[in-house]
């Protein structure tokens, strides 16, 4: 869904960069967080063999990308708020990503192409969860910002 104030915002200056420094830093931090979780998952999986480690890391990466989609849908609204509004395209993308991931992990010919091992379902779910959770700090930052905005608004009233 669109932001509630999207039509009240002034347009971007023609000379302004397309991506602000703040947005760039936030993107780098999100990517670094996801990278750290994917790398940790890979290293943890090496005890189970390279193919399993690759499968764990790939699944975590897909989960992180789904997390990026969910947390970046709105600059202000939380995942819960944005998921409560109908968005068929979102669900099509999520369903397609999960279905393709399942095909890669559980169809032997595709596992060979991607050079990954077959993950037990609990491992796959844990990896997707780890990937999504790697970007949940963005939600916490949004909530903190909203609380600060309410406190500032209360200061103005009093």
C-alpha distance (Angstrom), angle and dihedral (degrees) to the residues before:
residue distance angle dihedral
X1 . . .
X2 3.74 . .
X3 3.78 120.9 .
X4 3.81 112.0 -94.1
X5 3.81 92.9 -120.4
X6 3.80 98.4 40.6
X7 3.81 94.7 115.6
X8 3.82 93.2 45.7
X9 3.79 94.8 55.7
X10 3.78 116.9 100.5
X11 3.79 114.7 -114.8
X12 3.78 119.6 -96.8
X13 3.79 113.2 -94.0
X14 3.80 112.2 -104.2
X15 3.81 89.8 -123.4
X16 3.82 94.6 48.5
X17 3.80 116.9 104.6
X18 3.80 116.6 -103.7
X19 3.80 90.0 -124.4
X20 3.78 117.6 40.7
X21 3.78 121.5 -138.6
X22 3.80 88.7 -112.6
X23 3.82 92.4 52.9
X24 3.80 90.7 46.3
X25 3.81 92.6 51.5
X26 3.81 91.1 46.4
X27 3.82 90.0 51.3
X28 3.79 92.4 49.3
X29 3.81 90.8 49.0
X30 3.80 91.4 49.2
X31 3.78 90.8 49.8
X32 3.80 92.5 46.5
X33 3.80 91.0 51.3
X34 3.79 92.0 50.1
X35 3.81 91.3 45.3
X36 3.80 91.3 52.5
X37 3.81 92.3 52.1
X38 3.83 93.4 44.7
X39 3.81 91.3 48.3
X40 3.81 92.2 47.5
X41 3.80 90.0 50.3
X42 3.80 91.1 49.6
X43 3.80 93.5 48.9
X44 3.80 91.0 46.4
X45 3.81 89.8 51.0
X46 3.80 95.5 51.2
X47 3.81 89.1 85.2
X48 3.81 86.4 65.8
X49 3.81 94.8 49.7
X50 3.78 135.3 -84.6
X51 3.82 95.9 -82.3
X52 3.79 91.4 52.9
X53 3.81 91.9 45.8
X54 3.80 89.6 51.3
X55 3.81 90.9 49.3
X56 3.80 91.7 49.3
X57 3.81 92.4 48.4
X58 3.82 93.9 44.9
X59 3.80 91.6 49.8
X60 3.80 91.2 47.8
X61 3.82 89.8 49.5
X62 3.81 91.1 52.8
X63 3.82 88.9 49.0
X64 3.81 90.8 50.4
X65 3.79 91.3 50.9
X66 3.79 90.5 50.7
X67 3.80 87.2 49.5
X68 3.82 89.9 52.1
X69 3.79 89.9 53.3
X70 3.79 92.4 50.3
X71 3.81 99.9 44.6
X72 3.80 96.2 40.9
X73 3.79 96.9 51.4
X74 3.78 89.0 92.2
X75 3.79 133.3 22.8
X76 3.79 91.6 -149.9
X77 3.81 110.4 16.3
X78 3.78 120.6 83.5
X79 3.79 125.1 -123.5
X80 3.80 89.5 -102.5
X81 3.81 91.6 54.8
X82 3.78 95.3 45.2
X83 3.80 93.4 45.7
X84 3.79 90.0 53.7
X85 3.80 90.4 66.1
X86 3.78 118.3 77.0
X87 3.78 115.2 -102.2
X88 3.79 114.2 161.7
X89 3.82 92.9 178.8
X90 3.80 91.0 57.1
X91 3.79 92.6 52.5
X92 3.81 91.0 45.6
X93 3.82 90.2 54.1
X94 3.82 93.5 45.8
X95 3.80 92.4 46.6
X96 3.81 92.4 46.6
X97 3.82 91.9 48.9
X98 3.80 92.9 49.6
X99 3.81 92.6 44.6
X100 3.81 92.8 49.0
X101 3.79 90.5 46.3
X102 3.81 89.9 52.1
X103 3.81 90.3 49.8
X104 3.81 91.8 50.8
X105 3.80 92.4 48.0
X106 3.80 99.7 42.1
X107 3.83 107.9 29.9
X108 3.82 106.7 82.8
X109 3.82 95.5 -146.6
X110 3.81 91.5 52.2
X111 3.80 91.4 45.0
X112 3.80 87.8 57.2
X113 3.82 92.3 49.0
X114 3.81 91.7 50.1
X115 3.82 92.7 35.9
X116 3.80 94.6 -131.6
X117 3.79 133.9 133.4
X118 3.80 127.0 -120.3
X119 3.79 109.7 -92.8
X120 3.79 121.4 -148.5
X121 3.82 108.6 -116.0
X122 3.82 93.9 -110.9
X123 3.81 89.9 55.0
X124 3.80 91.5 48.0
X125 3.80 92.2 50.2
X126 3.80 91.1 47.1
X127 3.81 90.8 50.9
X128 3.81 93.3 49.4
X129 3.80 88.0 48.1
X130 3.80 91.6 49.4
X131 3.79 90.8 49.6
X132 3.79 93.6 49.6
X133 3.80 91.8 44.7
X134 3.81 90.2 53.2
X135 3.80 89.0 74.3
X136 3.81 99.7 36.2
X137 3.80 89.9 98.8
X138 3.82 84.9 77.7
X139 3.81 88.5 63.5
X140 3.80 90.3 50.7
X141 3.81 89.8 50.8
X142 3.81 90.6 50.7
X143 3.81 91.3 50.7
X144 3.81 92.0 47.7
X145 3.79 89.9 50.2
X146 3.79 91.0 50.7
X147 3.81 91.4 50.1
X148 3.82 90.4 49.8
X149 3.81 89.4 48.9
X150 3.82 90.8 52.9
X151 3.81 91.0 48.0
X152 3.82 90.5 49.7
X153 3.79 90.7 48.2
X154 3.81 90.0 50.9
X155 3.81 90.4 50.8
X156 3.80 89.6 55.2
X157 3.81 91.9 50.2
X158 3.80 93.8 50.2
